[in-house]
């Protein structure tokens, strides 16, 4: 996906300002910045929930304005902080919502739900439960499974672990790292936690007041002398060391 001089403004206020960024196929880029910096707005331009005031956003080399919005969104997995599961549907029905809309037969949908539950570290037996019967961490895993249901080439994640306790958040970060090794998807993840961005991103983009002020490897961002970047790095809640393979 690519962002070419993207600008988003509401009621005279510029939320995203002349932002350029290319995200390569199979790459994970984490966007970090203070609340209100424009991170989530930028994320929503990818699936056309927000239309840029100026500039363009391209997904699979096509401008989002050229896509049918429904077709575009079915090519993109979307994981939210509040998950957004449908309470009246079972876990299996939540996971296979898009496959059903795509016309997958029941047996194929069932197999896909079972496989995805195992993939995200949940027992297949919970498929018949309702969201209210699961813990917050389990619901978040179901949200990831739902986003992966039709193997979308692009995955958007908006503060996916922010509402969870520290232990569950750490567990899900580990699950995400494991999934990243087994899936070839382009990921754009928004977080306010730069330590999380360092752990999960191939590159980390720092957004300040709507502008992309830095985008580089975690090691380069951690060593940056830019005061806007240093404020975030120095505010990290835990020390960070690069992961050695």
ChimeraX attribute file (.defattr): number of C-alpha atoms within 10 A of each C-alpha:
attribute: neighborCount
match mode: 1-to-1
recipient: residues
	/A:1	19
	/A:2	19
	/A:3	21
	/A:4	15
	/A:5	16
	/A:6	23
	/A:7	22
	/A:8	23
	/A:9	16
	/A:10	9
	/A:11	5
	/A:12	7
	/A:13	8
	/A:14	16
	/A:15	18
	/A:16	27
	/A:17	20
	/A:18	16
	/A:19	19
	/A:20	16
	/A:21	15
	/A:22	12
	/A:23	16
	/A:24	13
	/A:25	14
	/A:26	15
	/A:27	17
	/A:28	23
	/A:29	25
	/A:30	29
	/A:31	29
	/A:32	29
	/A:33	24
	/A:34	16
	/A:35	12
	/A:36	13
	/A:37	20
	/A:38	23
	/A:39	29
	/A:40	20
	/A:41	19
	/A:42	25
	/A:43	20
	/A:44	16
	/A:45	19
	/A:46	26
	/A:47	25
	/A:48	18
	/A:49	13
	/A:50	14
	/A:51	21
	/A:52	22
	/A:53	14
	/A:54	15
	/A:55	16
	/A:56	21
	/A:57	26
	/A:58	18
	/A:59	19
	/A:60	13
	/A:61	9
	/A:62	13
	/A:63	15
	/A:64	20
	/A:65	14
	/A:66	9
	/A:67	15
	/A:68	10
	/A:69	14
	/A:70	10
	/A:71	10
	/A:72	17
	/A:73	18
	/A:74	21
	/A:75	19
	/A:76	23
	/A:77	24
	/A:78	25
	/A:79	25
	/A:80	19
	/A:81	15
	/A:82	17
	/A:83	20
	/A:84	13
	/A:85	21
	/A:86	14
	/A:87	12
	/A:88	11
	/A:89	15
	/A:90	18
	/A:91	27
	/A:92	26
	/A:93	22
	/A:94	23
	/A:95	29
	/A:96	27
	/A:97	17
	/A:98	19
	/A:99	20
	/A:100	14
	/A:101	9
	/A:102	11
	/A:103	9
	/A:104	15
	/A:105	10
	/A:106	12
	/A:107	9
	/A:108	13
	/A:109	22
	/A:110	16
	/A:111	12
	/A:112	19
	/A:113	25
	/A:114	20
	/A:115	16
	/A:116	23
	/A:117	23
	/A:118	13
	/A:119	18
	/A:120	20
	/A:121	14
	/A:122	17
	/A:123	13
	/A:124	16
	/A:125	11
	/A:126	17
	/A:127	20
	/A:128	12
	/A:129	14
	/A:130	19
	/A:131	22
	/A:132	13
	/A:133	12
	/A:134	14
	/A:135	10
	/A:136	18
	/A:137	18
	/A:138	18
	/A:139	20
	/A:140	27
	/A:141	25
	/A:142	28
	/A:143	26
	/A:144	25
	/A:145	30
	/A:146	28
	/A:147	25
	/A:148	24
	/A:149	22
	/A:150	21
	/A:151	17
	/A:152	17
	/A:153	19
	/A:154	27
	/A:155	20
	/A:156	21
	/A:157	21
	/A:158	23
	/A:159	19
	/A:160	24
	/A:161	26
	/A:162	15
	/A:163	15
	/A:164	16
	/A:165	11
	/A:166	11
	/A:167	10
	/A:168	16
	/A:169	18
	/A:170	14
	/A:171	12
	/A:172	21
	/A:173	17
	/A:174	14
	/A:175	15
	/A:176	16
	/A:177	13
	/A:178	13
	/A:179	14
	/A:180	17
	/A:181	9
	/A:182	10
	/A:183	12
	/A:184	16
	/A:185	22
	/A:186	21
	/A:187	26
	/A:188	22
	/A:189	26
	/A:190	26
	/A:191	22
	/A:192	20
	/A:193	20
	/A:194	29
	/A:195	21
	/A:196	21
	/A:197	23
	/A:198	24
	/A:199	19
	/A:200	21
	/A:201	21
	/A:202	16
	/A:203	23
	/A:204	28
	/A:205	26
	/A:206	25
	/A:207	23
	/A:208	21
	/A:209	17
	/A:210	24
	/A:211	20
	/A:212	22
	/A:213	14
	/A:214	19
	/A:215	17
	/A:216	16
	/A:217	15
	/A:218	25
	/A:219	15
	/A:220	13
	/A:221	22
	/A:222	21
	/A:223	11
	/A:224	15
	/A:225	11
	/A:226	11
	/A:227	9
	/A:228	15
	/A:229	22
	/A:230	15
	/A:231	13
	/A:232	19
	/A:233	20
	/A:234	12
	/A:235	12
	/A:236	15
	/A:237	11
	/A:238	10
	/A:239	9
	/A:240	16
	/A:241	12
	/A:242	10
	/A:243	9
	/A:244	4
	/A:245	3
